[in-house]
Amino acid sequence: LVRELLTHAMLDSESIGERLRAIEAAGTSDDPQLTEALAVAVENDPNIAVRIEALNALAGKARSPAPSNPALGIRVLGRCCG
């Protein structure tokens, strides 16, 4: 239930503040579906601040000792930078 609420808030909320709060919460989770939702936010959110926050959350996961999906970071960075 929490995963679904966070995913909905990140991807479907009209409120930028709500999307940012959901991204912050998802950034602390090891749930692969939330990690994927962060990547979707990086690629598709209309607000640059939300995209940057989602990218920062993914970068924080990449710096953790055991990233849940290391290939995801490569995909996001490749899209972002090349």
Backbone as numpy.savetxt, mean C-alpha at the origin, in Angstrom:
# Nx Ny Nz CAx CAy CAz Cx Cy Cz
-12.25 -9.63 8.39 -13.08 -8.43 8.39 -12.21 -7.17 8.39
-11.16 -7.14 9.20 -10.29 -5.96 9.24 -9.62 -5.76 7.88
-9.16 -6.85 7.28 -8.51 -6.76 5.97 -9.46 -6.14 4.94
-10.70 -6.59 4.93 -11.68 -6.08 3.98 -11.97 -4.60 4.21
-12.08 -4.21 5.48 -12.34 -2.80 5.80 -11.17 -1.92 5.37
-9.95 -2.36 5.66 -8.78 -1.57 5.27 -8.65 -1.49 3.75
-8.86 -2.60 3.07 -8.78 -2.60 1.62 -9.81 -1.66 1.02
-11.03 -1.74 1.53 -12.09 -0.85 1.04 -11.73 0.61 1.29
-11.25 0.91 2.49 -10.89 2.29 2.82 -9.75 2.79 1.94
-8.76 1.94 1.67 -7.61 2.33 0.85 -8.00 2.60 -0.60
-8.87 1.76 -1.14 -9.12 1.79 -2.57 -10.42 2.46 -2.98
-11.39 2.53 -2.06 -12.71 3.01 -2.46 -13.20 4.26 -1.75
-12.52 4.66 -0.70 -13.00 5.80 0.07 -12.82 7.10 -0.71
-13.79 7.99 -0.59 -13.70 9.32 -1.19 -12.76 10.21 -0.37
-12.59 9.89 0.90 -11.81 10.72 1.81 -10.33 10.41 1.72
-9.53 11.43 1.40 -8.08 11.25 1.35 -7.56 10.87 2.73
-8.06 11.51 3.78 -7.62 11.20 5.13 -7.90 9.76 5.52
-9.06 9.26 5.12 -9.39 7.87 5.42 -8.47 6.92 4.66
-8.16 7.24 3.40 -7.25 6.39 2.64 -5.86 6.40 3.26
-5.40 7.58 3.70 -4.09 7.67 4.34 -4.04 6.87 5.64
-5.09 6.93 6.45 -5.12 6.16 7.70 -5.12 4.66 7.41
-5.85 4.25 6.39 -5.89 2.83 6.03 -4.52 2.36 5.54
-3.84 3.20 4.78 -2.50 2.85 4.30 -1.54 2.71 5.46
-1.63 3.62 6.42 -0.76 3.53 7.60 -0.98 2.21 8.34
-2.25 1.83 8.52 -2.55 0.58 9.21 -2.10 -0.63 8.38
-2.31 -0.58 7.08 -1.92 -1.70 6.22 -0.40 -1.86 6.17
0.32 -0.76 6.32 1.77 -0.82 6.29 2.37 -1.60 7.44
1.62 -1.77 8.51 2.11 -2.52 9.67 1.68 -3.99 9.63
0.94 -4.37 8.60 0.42 -5.73 8.50 1.30 -6.59 7.59
1.37 -7.87 7.89 2.07 -8.83 7.04 1.13 -9.53 6.06
-0.12 -9.10 6.02 -1.12 -9.73 5.16 -0.80 -9.45 3.68
-0.58 -10.49 2.88 -0.23 -10.27 1.47 -1.31 -9.55 0.67
-2.57 -9.72 1.05 -3.64 -9.02 0.32 -3.59 -7.52 0.60
-3.23 -7.13 1.82 -3.07 -5.71 2.11 -1.84 -5.14 1.40
-0.80 -5.94 1.30 0.39 -5.51 0.55 0.02 -5.27 -0.91
-0.77 -6.15 -1.48 -1.22 -5.98 -2.86 -2.11 -4.74 -2.99
-2.96 -4.49 -2.00 -3.81 -3.29 -2.03 -2.95 -2.03 -1.98
-1.86 -2.06 -1.23 -0.94 -0.93 -1.21 -0.36 -0.69 -2.60
0.02 -1.76 -3.28 0.57 -1.63 -4.64 -0.48 -1.05 -5.59
-1.72 -1.46 -5.44 -2.80 -0.92 -6.27 -2.96 0.58 -6.00
-2.87 0.97 -4.73 -2.96 2.39 -4.39 -1.81 3.18 -5.01
-0.61 2.62 -4.99 0.55 3.30 -5.59 0.30 3.52 -7.09
-0.25 2.54 -7.73 -0.43 2.61 -9.18 -1.65 3.42 -9.61
-2.69 3.50 -8.76 -3.97 4.01 -9.25 -4.60 5.15 -8.48
-4.15 5.46 -7.28 -4.84 6.50 -6.53 -4.68 7.84 -7.24
-5.76 8.62 -7.33 -5.67 9.92 -8.02 -4.90 10.99 -7.24
-4.65 10.75 -5.95 -3.98 11.74 -5.12 -2.52 11.37 -4.92
-1.62 12.29 -5.25 -0.19 12.02 -5.16 0.26 11.73 -3.73
-0.33 12.41 -2.75 0.05 12.16 -1.35 -0.30 10.73 -0.94
-1.42 10.24 -1.40 -1.82 8.86 -1.08 -0.88 7.88 -1.77
-0.52 8.14 -3.03 0.40 7.25 -3.74 1.76 7.22 -3.06
2.25 8.39 -2.63 3.54 8.44 -1.96 3.49 7.70 -0.62
2.42 7.88 0.13 2.30 7.19 1.42 2.24 5.67 1.23
1.52 5.23 0.21 1.46 3.79 -0.08 2.83 3.27 -0.49
3.56 4.03 -1.28 4.91 3.62 -1.67 5.83 3.56 -0.46
5.72 4.55 0.43 6.52 4.52 1.66 6.18 3.30 2.52
4.90 2.94 2.59 4.50 1.76 3.36 5.11 0.50 2.75
5.10 0.41 1.42 5.72 -0.74 0.77 7.22 -0.75 0.98
7.84 0.41 0.93 9.29 0.49 1.16 9.63 0.03 2.57
8.79 0.40 3.54 9.00 -0.05 4.91 8.92 -1.56 5.03
8.02 -2.16 4.26 7.92 -3.62 4.26 9.17 -4.24 3.65
9.73 -3.61 2.63 10.93 -4.13 1.97 12.14 -4.09 2.89
12.15 -3.13 3.83 13.26 -3.02 4.77 13.11 -3.97 5.95
11.93 -4.57 6.11 11.73 -5.48 7.23 12.55 -6.75 7.00
12.88 -7.47 8.08 13.74 -8.65 7.96 13.17 -9.75 7.07
11.86 -9.89 7.02 11.25 -10.97 6.24 10.07 -10.42 5.45
10.32 -9.78 4.31 9.21 -9.25 3.53 8.29 -10.37 3.07
6.98 -10.11 3.10 6.03 -11.15 2.75 6.02 -11.45 1.25
6.41 -10.47 0.42 6.40 -10.69 -1.01 7.46 -9.82 -1.67
8.72 -10.24 -1.68 9.78 -9.39 -2.21 9.60 -9.03 -3.68
8.97 -9.88 -4.47 8.77 -9.59 -5.89 7.84 -8.40 -6.08
6.94 -8.17 -5.15 6.01 -7.05 -5.24 6.77 -5.73 -5.23
7.74 -5.59 -4.37 8.53 -4.37 -4.31 9.27 -4.11 -5.61
9.77 -5.15 -6.21 10.47 -5.00 -7.49 9.49 -4.52 -8.55
8.29 -5.06 -8.57 7.29 -4.65 -9.55 6.92 -3.19 -9.37
6.68 -2.78 -8.13 6.29 -1.40 -7.85 7.40 -0.45 -8.21
8.63 -0.76 -7.80 9.75 0.13 -8.11 10.01 0.17 -9.60
9.86 -0.94 -10.29 10.05 -0.95 -11.72 9.04 -0.08 -12.43
7.81 -0.08 -11.98 6.76 0.75 -12.57 7.02 2.20 -12.25
7.45 2.47 -11.04 7.68 3.83 -10.59 8.86 4.46 -11.30
9.93 3.71 -11.44 11.19 4.33 -11.82 11.71 3.89 -13.18
11.06 3.07 -13.87 11.65 2.63 -15.12 10.69 2.15 -16.05
